[in-house]
């Protein structure tokens, strides 16, 4: 079974046992959308359905890089299951 590895900055003040590891951030690619759906607004709608949106790759939305997918970074709560049926 594969497991993610999460890194956090440590300032040396608090003990590592007091650090919180309850969420993790992932870059997500959304494929197979019609061209008319390739917009920032739709990225936000899709991201909100997955979890908290941290960052949106605006390169495609603003510059039309020729990619056929949207990319966004979401923060996932490690205590909750992943969204099904998406």
N, C-alpha and C positions, 0 to 999 in steps of 0.2 A: 504494500500500500504506500502511495506517495504522500508525503506530508509537506506543507509549506514551511519555510524558515523565515522568521520575522526578525528584523533588526531594528533597534531603537537607539537613539543617541542617549548616552549616559553622561551626566555632568559630574558624576563622582560624589554628589551630595547624598542622595537617597540610596538605600540599599536596593539591590537588584530585585529582591523579593517584593518590594513595594511598587515596582513598575507594573503597569497594566498592559496585558496582552489579550484584550477582549475583542479586538477587531483587526482586520488586515485589509490592505488596499491592493486591488488588482486592476490591470488594464484589460478591458473587455473589447473585443471586436464584434460588431454586429454586421453580418453578411446577408446577402440575398434580399436587399431592399430595392424597391423601384427607385429610379432616379429622382422622382418627385418627392420621395421620403427622405432624401439625403439632405437634411437641414439641422441646424443647431436646436431648433424647437423640438424636433423629433428625437434627437439625442437626449435631451432633458427628460422627455416623456418616458423613453425606454429606460434611462438610468434610474429615474424615480421608482419605476416598477421593480428594478433589481434591488436597490438600496440607496444609500446616500451617494450622490454624485460629488466627487472631489474635483475632477478636472475633465474638460472636454477638449479633444484634439481638434482645434479649429482649422487646421491646415486644409482639410477637405472642404469644410463648410465655407471658408473664406476664399481659398485660392484654387479650388478645383484641381487637386493633384492627380486626378485620373484614377484614384483608388475606387474600388467598388464597395467599400465598407465604411462604417462609422467606428470611431474609437473613443472610448471614454474610460476614466478611472473611477471606480466605485469603492466605497468602504463597506466591507461585509462584517456583520456581527458574527463572531465565531460561535456564539451560543445559539444561533438560529440556523435552521436548515436552509439550503439554497432554494431559490424560487423554482418551482416545477412548471412545466408546460409552457415555457417561453421559447 
